[in-house]
Amino acid sequence: MPDHNKNILSIAPMMDRTDLHFRNLLRLITKNTLLYTEMINTNTIIHDQNNRFNIESDCRGPVALQIGCSDPISAGKAAKIFGQSNFHEININCGCPSNKVVNGNFGACLMKEPKKVGEMIEAIKEYCNIPISVKTRIGLDNFDTDKFLEEFITELDNKKVTTVIIHARIAVLKGLSPHENRIIPPLNYERVKFIKKSFKHMQIIINGGIQNLNQAKHFLKDFDGSMIGRAAWDNPWMFSKAENIFFNNENNISRYEIVNNYIEYAKKYISLGHTQRRLIRPLFNIFYGVQGSKLWKQQLNDIANNKIDINSICDLVYQIEEILEEAA
Ligand SMILES: Cc1cc2nc3c(=O)[nH]c(=O)nc-3n(C[C@H](O)[C@H](O)[C@H](O)COP(=O)(O)O)c2cc1C
């Protein structure tokens, strides 16, 4: 049974950001927010030479796997593998505008090939019972109309996809970098509202430009869920309020406890050979906007460079929490 509450709040897939460790830090902060992996190419899953997929699937709570895929054959082969995993959702990337992705004929350019996307969905369903969703943009290049997006979503609807995440900007495939593609094309929430009105039975999730949880909550008037990307990386601690605001759960855990728990987790992966820097990285922004955050980042840098011991983090959090309490 699909859980229709699952997508009301989610953290977006972000390459080089939402890796296993960032997600596991967020999981300590919020039990119920749906977390997405960064995009993983189906070829990486099929060949999995570095055991990457196996590591990524070591996750707790609601987590969605985002795949990058350009053809039904590799979709089916990968589905045989991820069909055995405990991901709660498989998401097909139809929104990424990077050159590499476009040259590989997947990501945003798939919006021009709805039939092929439909075939990939069929291929995945053959081997996998996990619900499938699609993440897309509101258009691409000159295909910037309600009708174009409606036709694309119609194909997904025909294939019984129930959840679509829409980044409310077009993708510009020639002339803009992925970074510029997240700031230059203007946000157009109205087109996403039009889609929601036309496909009332589908779960339409809004993405793009959401800065905080209050804004995310506000969007639930018009959409079935809100997805937050960059703001989650910049300020992960804001999700400590997610349980209260979205899931009717009490959550009074402190930053001190979270960091303590995370350090225990980090030590396990460091002993398995993951670098200290990679484990420390998700913690950098946990004191976003707080007096003392500069000191925090300096110390973390020293820990990441193996200059001081990882256990000293907990003392530092304690000191910063004390400064915060005094200031309150
Ligand atoms: C560093 C970075 C990497 C991203 N990687 C992916 C990705 O792997 N797959 C994807 O669908 N979107 C990716 N995105 C786009 C985000 O998922 C999201 O759609 C976009 O940032 C807009 O949401 P926001 O305004 O809340 O950040 C990435 C964004 C950033 C900033």
The ligand as an SDF file (V2000), in Angstrom:
LIG
                    3D

 31 33  0  0  0  0  0  0  0  0999 V2000
   24.5210   20.4360   -5.2860 C   0  0  0  0  0  0  0  0  0  0  0  0
   23.2190   20.0140   -5.9180 C   0  0  0  0  0  0  0  0  0  0  0  0
   23.1260   18.7630   -6.4950 C   0  0  0  0  0  0  0  0  0  0  0  0
   21.9080   18.3280   -7.0630 C   0  0  0  0  0  0  0  0  0  0  0  0
   21.8130   17.0440   -7.5390 N   0  0  0  0  0  0  0  0  0  0  0  0
   20.5990   16.5830   -7.9640 C   0  0  0  0  0  0  0  0  0  0  0  0
   20.4190   15.2160   -8.2980 C   0  0  0  0  0  0  0  0  0  0  0  0
   21.3010   14.3660   -8.1620 O   0  0  0  0  0  0  0  0  0  0  0  0
   19.1820   14.8470   -8.7540 N   0  0  0  0  0  0  0  0  0  0  0  0
   18.1440   15.7500   -8.8720 C   0  0  0  0  0  0  0  0  0  0  0  0
   17.0420   15.3620   -9.2740 O   0  0  0  0  0  0  0  0  0  0  0  0
   18.3020   17.0330   -8.5480 N   0  0  0  0  0  0  0  0  0  0  0  0
   19.4890   17.4670   -8.0780 C   0  0  0  0  0  0  0  0  0  0  0  0
   19.6120   18.7600   -7.6600 N   0  0  0  0  0  0  0  0  0  0  0  0
   18.4410   19.6590   -7.7320 C   0  0  0  0  0  0  0  0  0  0  0  0
   17.6660   19.6060   -6.4040 C   0  0  0  0  0  0  0  0  0  0  0  0
   17.1580   18.3080   -6.1800 O   0  0  0  0  0  0  0  0  0  0  0  0
   16.4810   20.6070   -6.4180 C   0  0  0  0  0  0  0  0  0  0  0  0
   15.5950   20.2360   -7.4380 O   0  0  0  0  0  0  0  0  0  0  0  0
   16.9380   22.0320   -6.6670 C   0  0  0  0  0  0  0  0  0  0  0  0
   18.0510   22.3780   -5.8720 O   0  0  0  0  0  0  0  0  0  0  0  0
   15.7910   23.0210   -6.3780 C   0  0  0  0  0  0  0  0  0  0  0  0
   15.3510   22.9330   -5.0470 O   0  0  0  0  0  0  0  0  0  0  0  0
   15.8230   24.0190   -3.9270 P   0  0  0  0  0  0  0  0  0  0  0  0
   15.4990   25.3760   -4.4880 O   0  0  0  0  0  0  0  0  0  0  0  0
   15.0430   23.6950   -2.7010 O   0  0  0  0  0  0  0  0  0  0  0  0
   17.2990   23.8680   -3.7710 O   0  0  0  0  0  0  0  0  0  0  0  0
   20.8010   19.2010   -7.0990 C   0  0  0  0  0  0  0  0  0  0  0  0
   20.9100   20.4690   -6.4890 C   0  0  0  0  0  0  0  0  0  0  0  0
   22.1010   20.8730   -5.8960 C   0  0  0  0  0  0  0  0  0  0  0  0
   22.1870   22.2300   -5.2360 C   0  0  0  0  0  0  0  0  0  0  0  0
  1  2  1  0
  2  3  1  0
  2 30  2  0
  3  4  2  0
  4  5  1  0
  4 28  1  0
  5  6  2  0
  6  7  1  0
  6 13  1  0
  7  8  2  0
  7  9  1  0
  9 10  1  0
 10 11  2  0
 10 12  1  0
 12 13  2  0
 13 14  1  0
 14 15  1  0
 14 28  1  0
 15 16  1  0
 16 17  1  0
 16 18  1  0
 18 19  1  0
 18 20  1  0
 20 21  1  0
 20 22  1  0
 22 23  1  0
 23 24  1  0
 24 25  2  0
 24 26  1  0
 24 27  1  0
 28 29  2  0
 29 30  1  0
 30 31  1  0
M  END
$$$$
